[in-house]
Amino acid sequence: MQDAEPTVKKLETDDLPPVLTVPEVARLLRIGRAAAYELANRKDFPTIRVGRTIRIPREPLLRWMEKTCEGNIAPGAEKSIILKRSTR
């Protein structure tokens, strides 16, 4: 039996909630939970803190991602976020 290739879906930014949790950002960026919390503690990363709760607003996060990716994308490459969805 041949392995099915994963499908690739563009993530529409409107699909994201207006405010994300750190674990949601970890899944979005495909990084571990600990790395996401380290990111959330950086001065240049957009967060909202209420007590011990950390939330990341969607629009500032997208701007941060755009700014962070500048210079890291090949000329002519599309600037989009893609998610790989496994077919099981």
Biopython code that builds the backbone (N, CA, C, O; Angstrom):
import numpy as np
from Bio.PDB.StructureBuilder import StructureBuilder

atoms = [
    (1, "MET", "N", (0.841, -1.180, 0.000)),
    (1, "MET", "CA", (0.000, 0.000, 0.000)),
    (1, "MET", "C", (0.887, 1.244, 0.000)),
    (1, "MET", "O", (1.875, 1.309, 0.730)),
    (2, "GLN", "N", (0.533, 2.209, -0.807)),
    (2, "GLN", "CA", (1.317, 3.426, -0.932)),
    (2, "GLN", "C", (0.920, 4.421, 0.153)),
    (2, "GLN", "O", (-0.264, 4.606, 0.438)),
    (3, "ASP", "N", (1.936, 5.066, 0.762)),
    (3, "ASP", "CA", (1.653, 6.080, 1.792)),
    (3, "ASP", "C", (1.008, 7.291, 1.141)),
    (3, "ASP", "O", (1.446, 7.765, 0.092)),
    (4, "ALA", "N", (-0.025, 7.774, 1.776)),
    (4, "ALA", "CA", (-0.679, 8.988, 1.287)),
    (4, "ALA", "C", (0.172, 10.188, 1.681)),
    (4, "ALA", "O", (0.648, 10.281, 2.812)),
    (5, "GLU", "N", (0.354, 11.099, 0.742)),
    (5, "GLU", "CA", (1.113, 12.313, 1.040)),
    (5, "GLU", "C", (0.244, 13.247, 1.855)),
    (5, "GLU", "O", (-0.966, 13.320, 1.642)),
    (6, "PRO", "N", (0.857, 13.965, 2.794)),
    (6, "PRO", "CA", (0.058, 14.903, 3.579)),
    (6, "PRO", "C", (-0.469, 16.022, 2.695)),
    (6, "PRO", "O", (0.195, 16.456, 1.754)),
    (7, "THR", "N", (-1.656, 16.474, 3.007)),
    (7, "THR", "CA", (-2.205, 17.600, 2.269)),
    (7, "THR", "C", (-1.671, 18.879, 2.888)),
    (7, "THR", "O", (-1.374, 18.920, 4.082)),
    (8, "VAL", "N", (-1.553, 19.894, 2.101)),
    (8, "VAL", "CA", (-1.063, 21.178, 2.586)),
    (8, "VAL", "C", (-2.184, 22.185, 2.419)),
    (8, "VAL", "O", (-2.764, 22.312, 1.341)),
    (9, "LYS", "N", (-2.483, 22.892, 3.482)),
    (9, "LYS", "CA", (-3.576, 23.859, 3.482)),
    (9, "LYS", "C", (-3.022, 25.211, 3.886)),
    (9, "LYS", "O", (-2.278, 25.328, 4.860)),
    (10, "LYS", "N", (-3.393, 26.229, 3.127)),
    (10, "LYS", "CA", (-3.041, 27.584, 3.540)),
    (10, "LYS", "C", (-3.887, 27.945, 4.731)),
    (10, "LYS", "O", (-5.084, 27.658, 4.763)),
    (11, "LEU", "N", (-3.284, 28.562, 5.691)),
    (11, "LEU", "CA", (-4.012, 29.013, 6.863)),
    (11, "LEU", "C", (-4.497, 30.426, 6.616)),
    (11, "LEU", "O", (-3.694, 31.347, 6.467)),
    (12, "GLU", "N", (-5.790, 30.596, 6.571)),
    (12, "GLU", "CA", (-6.352, 31.933, 6.439)),
    (12, "GLU", "C", (-6.257, 32.597, 7.805)),
    (12, "GLU", "O", (-6.638, 32.005, 8.815)),
    (13, "THR", "N", (-5.756, 33.809, 7.835)),
    (13, "THR", "CA", (-5.573, 34.471, 9.126)),
    (13, "THR", "C", (-6.905, 34.699, 9.836)),
    (13, "THR", "O", (-6.952, 34.790, 11.062)),
    (14, "ASP", "N", (-7.982, 34.790, 9.065)),
    (14, "ASP", "CA", (-9.298, 34.947, 9.688)),
    (14, "ASP", "C", (-9.733, 33.682, 10.430)),
    (14, "ASP", "O", (-10.649, 33.723, 11.251)),
    (15, "ASP", "N", (-9.069, 32.554, 10.135)),
    (15, "ASP", "CA", (-9.375, 31.297, 10.830)),
    (15, "ASP", "C", (-8.855, 31.314, 12.262)),
    (15, "ASP", "O", (-9.308, 30.535, 13.101)),
    (16, "LEU", "N", (-7.912, 32.197, 12.540)),
    (16, "LEU", "CA", (-7.341, 32.280, 13.888)),
    (16, "LEU", "C", (-8.267, 33.077, 14.793)),
    (16, "LEU", "O", (-8.905, 34.029, 14.345)),
    (17, "PRO", "N", (-8.347, 32.692, 16.074)),
    (17, "PRO", "CA", (-9.134, 33.504, 17.006)),
    (17, "PRO", "C", (-8.443, 34.853, 17.225)),
    (17, "PRO", "O", (-7.241, 34.973, 16.989)),
    (18, "PRO", "N", (-9.185, 35.860, 17.670)),
    (18, "PRO", "CA", (-8.585, 37.188, 17.871)),
    (18, "PRO", "C", (-7.468, 37.184, 18.913)),
    (18, "PRO", "O", (-6.551, 38.002, 18.845)),
    (19, "VAL", "N", (-7.544, 36.271, 19.870)),
    (19, "VAL", "CA", (-6.530, 36.153, 20.918)),
    (19, "VAL", "C", (-6.194, 34.680, 21.067)),
    (19, "VAL", "O", (-7.091, 33.844, 21.178)),
    (20, "LEU", "N", (-4.904, 34.356, 21.071)),
    (20, "LEU", "CA", (-4.463, 32.966, 21.154)),
    (20, "LEU", "C", (-3.792, 32.681, 22.488)),
    (20, "LEU", "O", (-3.279, 33.586, 23.146)),
    (21, "THR", "N", (-3.801, 31.421, 22.873)),
    (21, "THR", "CA", (-3.075, 30.979, 24.055)),
    (21, "THR", "C", (-1.658, 30.590, 23.636)),
    (21, "THR", "O", (-1.381, 30.457, 22.444)),
    (22, "VAL", "N", (-0.780, 30.412, 24.584)),
    (22, "VAL", "CA", (0.587, 29.997, 24.270)),
    (22, "VAL", "C", (0.591, 28.613, 23.602)),
    (22, "VAL", "O", (1.310, 28.435, 22.618)),
    (23, "PRO", "N", (-0.175, 27.627, 24.087)),
    (23, "PRO", "CA", (-0.192, 26.337, 23.378)),
    (23, "PRO", "C", (-0.722, 26.454, 21.941)),
    (23, "PRO", "O", (-0.268, 25.720, 21.063)),
    (24, "GLU", "N", (-1.664, 27.354, 21.687)),
    (24, "GLU", "CA", (-2.156, 27.549, 20.317)),
    (24, "GLU", "C", (-1.059, 28.130, 19.427)),
    (24, "GLU", "O", (-0.915, 27.729, 18.272)),
    (25, "VAL", "N", (-0.293, 29.065, 19.961)),
    (25, "VAL", "CA", (0.827, 29.637, 19.209)),
    (25, "VAL", "C", (1.869, 28.554, 18.948)),
    (25, "VAL", "O", (2.452, 28.506, 17.865)),
    (26, "ALA", "N", (2.107, 27.691, 19.923)),
    (26, "ALA", "CA", (3.062, 26.594, 19.742)),
    (26, "ALA", "C", (2.631, 25.705, 18.578)),
    (26, "ALA", "O", (3.457, 25.339, 17.742)),
    (27, "ARG", "N", (1.356, 25.357, 18.516)),
    (27, "ARG", "CA", (0.857, 24.528, 17.412)),
    (27, "ARG", "C", (0.964, 25.265, 16.081)),
    (27, "ARG", "O", (1.352, 24.675, 15.073)),
    (28, "LEU", "N", (0.624, 26.547, 16.073)),
    (28, "LEU", "CA", (0.690, 27.343, 14.856)),
    (28, "LEU", "C", (2.111, 27.414, 14.307)),
    (28, "LEU", "O", (2.328, 27.256, 13.105)),
    (29, "LEU", "N", (3.069, 27.651, 15.183)),
    (29, "LEU", "CA", (4.464, 27.781, 14.773)),
    (29, "LEU", "C", (5.189, 26.444, 14.692)),
    (29, "LEU", "O", (6.345, 26.375, 14.274)),
    (30, "ARG", "N", (4.498, 25.388, 15.093)),
    (30, "ARG", "CA", (5.061, 24.027, 15.086)),
    (30, "ARG", "C", (6.339, 23.961, 15.923)),
    (30, "ARG", "O", (7.372, 23.445, 15.497)),
    (31, "ILE", "N", (6.218, 24.513, 17.141)),
    (31, "ILE", "CA", (7.310, 24.467, 18.101)),
    (31, "ILE", "C", (6.774, 23.848, 19.387)),
    (31, "ILE", "O", (5.563, 23.707, 19.556)),
    (32, "GLY", "N", (7.651, 23.490, 20.266)),
    (32, "GLY", "CA", (7.244, 22.900, 21.536)),
    (32, "GLY", "C", (6.642, 23.931, 22.483)),
    (32, "GLY", "O", (6.800, 25.139, 22.308)),
    (33, "ARG", "N", (5.957, 23.420, 23.475)),
    (33, "ARG", "CA", (5.305, 24.287, 24.465)),
    (33, "ARG", "C", (6.324, 25.143, 25.216)),
    (33, "ARG", "O", (6.107, 26.338, 25.416)),
    (34, "ALA", "N", (7.423, 24.540, 25.625)),
    (34, "ALA", "CA", (8.458, 25.279, 26.357)),
    (34, "ALA", "C", (9.047, 26.384, 25.486)),
    (34, "ALA", "O", (9.273, 27.495, 25.965)),
    (35, "ALA", "N", (9.296, 26.090, 24.213)),
    (35, "ALA", "CA", (9.833, 27.107, 23.294)),
    (35, "ALA", "C", (8.824, 28.239, 23.111)),
    (35, "ALA", "O", (9.215, 29.400, 22.990)),
    (36, "ALA", "N", (7.540, 27.916, 23.089)),
    (36, "ALA", "CA", (6.507, 28.953, 22.950)),
    (36, "ALA", "C", (6.481, 29.855, 24.180)),
    (36, "ALA", "O", (6.321, 31.069, 24.052)),
    (37, "TYR", "N", (6.636, 29.280, 25.362)),
    (37, "TYR", "CA", (6.680, 30.107, 26.574)),
    (37, "TYR", "C", (7.942, 30.975, 26.600)),
    (37, "TYR", "O", (7.893, 32.121, 27.047)),
    (38, "GLU", "N", (9.068, 30.438, 26.126)),
    (38, "GLU", "CA", (10.282, 31.249, 26.032)),
    (38, "GLU", "C", (10.055, 32.421, 25.082)),
    (38, "GLU", "O", (10.468, 33.547, 25.359)),
    (39, "LEU", "N", (9.396, 32.144, 23.964)),
    (39, "LEU", "CA", (9.076, 33.191, 22.997)),
    (39, "LEU", "C", (8.177, 34.243, 23.625)),
    (39, "LEU", "O", (8.379, 35.440, 23.424)),
    (40, "ALA", "N", (7.189, 33.799, 24.382)),
    (40, "ALA", "CA", (6.245, 34.722, 25.027)),
    (40, "ALA", "C", (6.938, 35.615, 26.052)),
    (40, "ALA", "O", (6.418, 36.680, 26.387)),
    (41, "ASN", "N", (8.079, 35.210, 26.545)),
    (41, "ASN", "CA", (8.812, 36.011, 27.528)),
    (41, "ASN", "C", (9.819, 36.958, 26.892)),
    (41, "ASN", "O", (10.494, 37.708, 27.598)),
    (42, "ARG", "N", (9.929, 36.931, 25.557)),
    (42, "ARG", "CA", (10.824, 37.867, 24.871)),
    (42, "ARG", "C", (10.194, 39.253, 24.844)),
    (42, "ARG", "O", (8.973, 39.388, 24.768)),
    (43, "LYS", "N", (11.023, 40.266, 24.906)),
    (43, "LYS", "CA", (10.546, 41.657, 24.896)),
    (43, "LYS", "C", (9.898, 42.040, 23.564)),
    (43, "LYS", "O", (8.978, 42.858, 23.540)),
    (44, "ASP", "N", (10.367, 41.458, 22.456)),
    (44, "ASP", "CA", (9.853, 41.840, 21.140)),
    (44, "ASP", "C", (8.633, 41.029, 20.699)),
    (44, "ASP", "O", (8.121, 41.230, 19.598)),
    (45, "PHE", "N", (8.166, 40.116, 21.550)),
    (45, "PHE", "CA", (7.026, 39.267, 21.199)),
    (45, "PHE", "C", (5.759, 39.840, 21.824)),
    (45, "PHE", "O", (5.747, 40.144, 23.016)),
    (46, "PRO", "N", (4.682, 39.993, 21.032)),
    (46, "PRO", "CA", (3.464, 40.646, 21.536)),
    (46, "PRO", "C", (2.649, 39.742, 22.463)),
    (46, "PRO", "O", (2.195, 38.673, 22.054)),
    (47, "THR", "N", (2.471, 40.167, 23.684)),
    (47, "THR", "CA", (1.652, 39.410, 24.639)),
    (47, "THR", "C", (0.767, 40.357, 25.433)),
    (47, "THR", "O", (1.038, 41.551, 25.559)),
    (48, "ILE", "N", (-0.291, 39.780, 25.958)),
    (48, "ILE", "CA", (-1.143, 40.454, 26.939)),
    (48, "ILE", "C", (-1.080, 39.584, 28.177)),
    (48, "ILE", "O", (-1.311, 38.377, 28.109)),
    (49, "ARG", "N", (-0.770, 40.189, 29.296)),
    (49, "ARG", "CA", (-0.694, 39.441, 30.551)),
    (49, "ARG", "C", (-1.752, 39.956, 31.512)),
    (49, "ARG", "O", (-1.863, 41.152, 31.780)),
    (50, "VAL", "N", (-2.520, 39.006, 32.018)),
    (50, "VAL", "CA", (-3.527, 39.305, 33.039)),
    (50, "VAL", "C", (-3.226, 38.341, 34.180)),
    (50, "VAL", "O", (-3.519, 37.147, 34.105)),
    (51, "GLY", "N", (-2.637, 38.886, 35.227)),
    (51, "GLY", "CA", (-2.177, 38.010, 36.302)),
    (51, "GLY", "C", (-1.090, 37.100, 35.749)),
    (51, "GLY", "O", (-0.094, 37.572, 35.201)),
    (52, "ARG", "N", (-1.283, 35.801, 35.895)),
    (52, "ARG", "CA", (-0.317, 34.827, 35.377)),
    (52, "ARG", "C", (-0.709, 34.299, 34.003)),
    (52, "ARG", "O", (-0.016, 33.456, 33.434)),
    (53, "THR", "N", (-1.816, 34.794, 33.475)),
    (53, "THR", "CA", (-2.311, 34.336, 32.183)),
    (53, "THR", "C", (-1.628, 35.109, 31.052)),
    (53, "THR", "O", (-1.487, 36.331, 31.114)),
    (54, "ILE", "N", (-1.208, 34.377, 30.025)),
    (54, "ILE", "CA", (-0.565, 34.990, 28.863)),
    (54, "ILE", "C", (-1.458, 34.752, 27.652)),
    (54, "ILE", "O", (-1.861, 33.622, 27.378)),
    (55, "ARG", "N", (-1.762, 35.826, 26.930)),
    (55, "ARG", "CA", (-2.516, 35.733, 25.684)),
    (55, "ARG", "C", (-1.749, 36.487, 24.610)),
    (55, "ARG", "O", (-1.037, 37.451, 24.892)),
    (56, "ILE", "N", (-1.906, 36.029, 23.373)),
    (56, "ILE", "CA", (-1.221, 36.645, 22.248)),
    (56, "ILE", "C", (-2.275, 37.120, 21.256)),
    (56, "ILE", "O", (-3.001, 36.305, 20.687)),
    (57, "PRO", "N", (-2.366, 38.441, 21.042)),
    (57, "PRO", "CA", (-3.339, 38.958, 20.077)),
    (57, "PRO", "C", (-2.935, 38.607, 18.640)),
    (57, "PRO", "O", (-1.765, 38.707, 18.270)),
    (58, "ARG", "N", (-3.918, 38.197, 17.845)),
    (58, "ARG", "CA", (-3.684, 37.707, 16.484)),
    (58, "ARG", "C", (-2.942, 38.722, 15.603)),
    (58, "ARG", "O", (-1.902, 38.391, 15.034)),
    (59, "GLU", "N", (-3.454, 39.939, 15.484)),
    (59, "GLU", "CA", (-2.870, 40.905, 14.541)),
    (59, "GLU", "C", (-1.427, 41.262, 14.897)),
    (59, "GLU", "O", (-0.574, 41.249, 14.009)),
    (60, "PRO", "N", (-1.114, 41.583, 16.163)),
    (60, "PRO", "CA", (0.304, 41.829, 16.495)),
    (60, "PRO", "C", (1.183, 40.596, 16.270)),
    (60, "PRO", "O", (2.346, 40.730, 15.889)),
    (61, "LEU", "N", (0.640, 39.399, 16.502)),
    (61, "LEU", "CA", (1.401, 38.170, 16.248)),
    (61, "LEU", "C", (1.725, 38.051, 14.760)),
    (61, "LEU", "O", (2.858, 37.733, 14.398)),
    (62, "LEU", "N", (0.754, 38.300, 13.908)),
    (62, "LEU", "CA", (0.980, 38.209, 12.466)),
    (62, "LEU", "C", (1.999, 39.248, 11.996)),
    (62, "LEU", "O", (2.836, 38.959, 11.142)),
    (63, "ARG", "N", (1.923, 40.461, 12.558)),
    (63, "ARG", "CA", (2.909, 41.488, 12.218)),
    (63, "ARG", "C", (4.310, 41.067, 12.689)),
    (63, "ARG", "O", (5.297, 41.273, 11.983)),
    (64, "TRP", "N", (4.382, 40.475, 13.892)),
    (64, "TRP", "CA", (5.663, 39.991, 14.413)),
    (64, "TRP", "C", (6.229, 38.905, 13.501)),
    (64, "TRP", "O", (7.424, 38.892, 13.208)),
    (65, "MET", "N", (5.359, 37.990, 13.052)),
    (65, "MET", "CA", (5.806, 36.925, 12.156)),
    (65, "MET", "C", (6.311, 37.500, 10.841)),
    (65, "MET", "O", (7.346, 37.071, 10.331)),
    (66, "GLU", "N", (5.587, 38.467, 10.293)),
    (66, "GLU", "CA", (5.995, 39.110, 9.042)),
    (66, "GLU", "C", (7.356, 39.777, 9.207)),
    (66, "GLU", "O", (8.242, 39.611, 8.368)),
    (67, "LYS", "N", (7.517, 40.533, 10.292)),
    (67, "LYS", "CA", (8.774, 41.235, 10.566)),
    (67, "LYS", "C", (9.921, 40.243, 10.768)),
    (67, "LYS", "O", (11.028, 40.463, 10.275)),
    (68, "THR", "N", (9.662, 39.171, 11.479)),
    (68, "THR", "CA", (10.679, 38.168, 11.769)),
    (68, "THR", "C", (11.099, 37.418, 10.509)),
    (68, "THR", "O", (12.258, 37.027, 10.370)),
    (69, "CYS", "N", (10.165, 37.221, 9.603)),
    (69, "CYS", "CA", (10.451, 36.474, 8.374)),
    (69, "CYS", "C", (11.147, 37.304, 7.307)),
    (69, "CYS", "O", (11.733, 36.743, 6.382)),
    (70, "GLU", "N", (11.096, 38.630, 7.412)),
    (70, "GLU", "CA", (11.737, 39.475, 6.401)),
    (70, "GLU", "C", (13.208, 39.113, 6.276)),
    (70, "GLU", "O", (13.924, 38.995, 7.271)),
    (71, "GLY", "N", (13.634, 38.942, 5.061)),
    (71, "GLY", "CA", (15.028, 38.578, 4.816)),
    (71, "GLY", "C", (15.281, 37.081, 4.897)),
    (71, "GLY", "O", (16.348, 36.613, 4.500)),
    (72, "ASN", "N", (14.310, 36.320, 5.407)),
    (72, "ASN", "CA", (14.475, 34.868, 5.509)),
    (72, "ASN", "C", (13.710, 34.128, 4.423)),
    (72, "ASN", "O", (13.694, 32.897, 4.408)),
    (73, "ILE", "N", (13.075, 34.863, 3.513)),
    (73, "ILE", "CA", (12.268, 34.248, 2.471)),
    (73, "ILE", "C", (12.938, 34.495, 1.130)),
    (73, "ILE", "O", (13.373, 35.611, 0.843)),
    (74, "ALA", "N", (13.019, 33.469, 0.322)),
    (74, "ALA", "CA", (13.645, 33.592, -0.988)),
    (74, "ALA", "C", (12.864, 34.578, -1.858)),
    (74, "ALA", "O", (11.639, 34.652, -1.762)),
    (75, "PRO", "N", (13.556, 35.328, -2.697)),
    (75, "PRO", "CA", (12.875, 36.276, -3.581)),
    (75, "PRO", "C", (11.820, 35.569, -4.422)),
    (75, "PRO", "O", (12.080, 34.511, -4.996)),
    (76, "GLY", "N", (10.646, 36.149, -4.492)),
    (76, "GLY", "CA", (9.560, 35.582, -5.287)),
    (76, "GLY", "C", (8.748, 34.530, -4.557)),
    (76, "GLY", "O", (7.700, 34.112, -5.049)),
    (77, "ALA", "N", (9.213, 34.090, -3.388)),
    (77, "ALA", "CA", (8.471, 33.084, -2.633)),
    (77, "ALA", "C", (7.249, 33.733, -2.005)),
    (77, "ALA", "O", (7.269, 34.907, -1.636)),
    (78, "GLU", "N", (6.197, 32.957, -1.891)),
    (78, "GLU", "CA", (4.960, 33.465, -1.309)),
    (78, "GLU", "C", (5.103, 33.544, 0.204)),
    (78, "GLU", "O", (5.593, 32.610, 0.839)),
    (79, "LYS", "N", (4.674, 34.666, 0.778)),
    (79, "LYS", "CA", (4.703, 34.821, 2.233)),
    (79, "LYS", "C", (3.372, 34.328, 2.771)),
    (79, "LYS", "O", (2.422, 35.103, 2.879)),
    (80, "SER", "N", (3.294, 33.073, 3.102)),
    (80, "SER", "CA", (2.060, 32.540, 3.663)),
    (80, "SER", "C", (2.401, 31.484, 4.698)),
    (80, "SER", "O", (3.484, 30.899, 4.686)),
    (81, "ILE", "N", (1.477, 31.263, 5.568)),
    (81, "ILE", "CA", (1.627, 30.242, 6.587)),
    (81, "ILE", "C", (0.938, 28.999, 6.048)),
    (81, "ILE", "O", (-0.196, 29.077, 5.577)),
    (82, "ILE", "N", (1.609, 27.855, 6.110)),
    (82, "ILE", "CA", (0.966, 26.626, 5.673)),
    (82, "ILE", "C", (0.952, 25.632, 6.817)),
    (82, "ILE", "O", (1.854, 25.609, 7.655)),
    (83, "LEU", "N", (-0.058, 24.833, 6.837)),
    (83, "LEU", "CA", (-0.163, 23.763, 7.815)),
    (83, "LEU", "C", (-0.177, 22.448, 7.064)),
    (83, "LEU", "O", (-0.852, 22.317, 6.043)),
    (84, "LYS", "N", (0.563, 21.477, 7.566)),
    (84, "LYS", "CA", (0.501, 20.147, 6.982)),
    (84, "LYS", "C", (-0.471, 19.328, 7.781)),
    (84, "LYS", "O", (-0.348, 19.209, 9.000)),
    (85, "ARG", "N", (-1.426, 18.770, 7.102)),
    (85, "ARG", "CA", (-2.411, 17.929, 7.770)),
    (85, "ARG", "C", (-2.164, 16.494, 7.328)),
    (85, "ARG", "O", (-2.169, 16.184, 6.137)),
    (86, "SER", "N", (-1.952, 15.645, 8.291)),
    (86, "SER", "CA", (-1.685, 14.252, 7.957)),
    (86, "SER", "C", (-2.984, 13.567, 7.550)),
    (86, "SER", "O", (-4.061, 13.910, 8.036)),
    (87, "THR", "N", (-2.866, 12.608, 6.664)),
    (87, "THR", "CA", (-4.031, 11.826, 6.236)),
    (87, "THR", "C", (-3.881, 10.443, 6.841)),
    (87, "THR", "O", (-3.038, 9.655, 6.411)),
    (88, "ARG", "N", (-4.678, 10.161, 7.809)),
    (88, "ARG", "CA", (-4.584, 8.862, 8.505)),
    (88, "ARG", "C", (-5.779, 8.024, 8.193)),
    (88, "ARG", "O", (-5.889, 6.899, 8.680)),
]
sb = StructureBuilder()
sb.init_structure("model")
sb.init_model(0)
sb.init_chain("A")
sb.init_seg("    ")
for serial, (resi, resn, name, xyz) in enumerate(atoms, 1):
    if name == "N":
        sb.init_residue(resn, " ", resi, " ")
    sb.init_atom(name, np.array(xyz, "f"), 0.0, 1.0, " ", f" {name:<3s}", serial, name[0])
structure = sb.get_structure()
